[in-house]
Amino acid sequence: MKKKKFTAEELEALSLKIENWDPQEVKFLSEEECQITRAMISSTSAQDNLVKAIQDARNAGVSWAKVAKLIGVTPQAAHKRYAPLMSNNAKAS
């Protein structure tokens, strides 16, 4: 997946938030909120793994039609969704 590049302003704002962090203002998540958070992390990791697998397959010469069949969508849908997520050295077209 593409990594976000932060601007100097965004980094400065984050730095100020960290410097002014007050541990007394921390709010803990409930068990249910933690479950949602863990599921989201797991889902994101699975999506990253799928993108990497598709990128590896494309680099090995697997067609978009075959990728699409494996993930259960049309070739056009597979390309539209996953080609932009692949790194520049992958076969995105």
Steps between C-alpha positions, in 0.01 A plus 500: 500500500603854442642675803381852578764770497432761764550870438715712728182659638346161582817387674517823698135460609569142610809612688296760688234243588767270641667781695167609650369149571334474841477145640218615730279545192543141377174317443516122493303291254240248609557132420255531212684803362827308530346211304406737219849650501664155490270393216586812301872440549456139392294605198759758397778243533302249291439766233871585494579128459251470214644802319852355540385159371333660198809710435722189517262311270493784247880525509511125430278549195160402638228678301241733647238252379654224713543732801137606463378140488694418816350790695152468352463823303520608137842572347403866468402519869823329609711736293310810609527411868849350527715653224521841675609331825796323348849647517640662187720203411202263482315426180198725560370484143 
